[in-house]
Structures are given as C-alpha cells and as structure tokens.
Amino acid sequence: MKTRLIVSLSLAGLLAACGGRIFPRGSGEDPDTVEKVSGPFNENDLQHISKKMVLALANARRFAQPGQQLPVVRVGPLKNKTPEPIDMVSLGDTIQTGLAQTGRFAPLDTAPGEQASADYVLTGELSSFVHRAGNDQLVYYKLTAKLNNVRTGTVEWTVEREIRKKFEQMPVTW
C-alpha cells in the first residue's frame, strides 16, 4: 500500500512537471527567403550575415574595379547591442577572412610592429528586436556596417544585413 502510494505520487509529480514545460521549436527567416534554424544567434547566423555583408562590400561599385591598388581595411570594433552573448571578435574574424578571400581588399592585422596604415576602418553594430505574440516569438537581428575613410572621416560605404528567426513555443506531449 505504501509503495503503491509513493509510486503514484512520483508518477503524478513527473507528469505534472513534464506536462507544464515548453520547449522552443525554431525556424529561421531571412527577409527574402526562409531557412531552418534553431536557438538564438548561432554560428550559422554568424556565417550567413557576414557573407552577405562581405558580398555587398565586394560588389560595391567603388571596390569592384579591377586593376586598382587594394584598399587596406582594418576590421573593428564591432559592437554587440543584443542581450545575447555573441562573440563579436569571431564575427570580425569571419568578415576579415571573407574580405581577404575576395581578392579586392588587403585586411590589416592588429598585431604590433611596423604596419601599413589603413585606408579604411570597418565598424559595425549587431542589434536585435524581439516581438512576442502569444506562444510565438520573432527575433530580428540587424548588422549595420560602415566603412570610414581614415584620412577624411567620411563614410565611404554602409550596409545593413538582417536575419529574422521565428520561435514557436511547443508543449511537450507524451
């Protein structure tokens, strides 16, 4: 009798605990296309948004002219304006790698010693906006990047690239 009561109470507690929990099911949305993703901003998002930004810069009319001297670009600082712990150094490294791979830029490393001077500094901010409606949550991430001319301080190029993610809260069922 005592064992049956303990088993019944344990089973009831387990069912109550599991039945009340919800876990997100994620899907990603680009403003132009829909992609499947999961969780908050992750490495796939970092790759996706940095590739979009690098392609936009590489295809800018000002830098798409063959035969010109490669502009020297220093990447950073990039700021995280989201409430999430996003590795902005990694994002900067990914952007720097992408710029080097285009063959249209000479990225400047921040290592000490004698260096060439930068022609441009690429800075940026990653921000997010969260919208909730019932059990759904839409997170909009936006990377705003600016390429400043070091000599004049003018913004030579700027772009915004975004990712949207939709999360539906789904109850756990047995």
Number of C-alpha atoms within 10 A of each C-alpha: 6 7 8 9 10 11 12 12 12 12 12 11 12 11 13 11 10 13 13 10 12 14 11 17 15 19 17 21 19 17 12 8 9 13 13 11 18 16 13 16 19 13 13 11 19 19 15 15 22 23 17 15 22 21 13 16 23 18 14 13 9 10 15 12 12 9 7 9 11 14 15 16 24 22 23 20 14 19 18 17 15 15 9 11 10 18 14 18 14 13 20 22 14 18 24 23 14 20 23 16 13 14 11 21 19 19 22 20 13 10 7 6 6 6 10 9 11 18 18 24 21 21 18 22 18 19 17 18 12 12 10 12 8 7 11 15 17 19 19 18 22 19 21 18 20 19 22 19 17 16 9 10 11 12 14 13 15 17 15 16 19 21 23 22 25 23 21 18 15 13 14 12 10 6
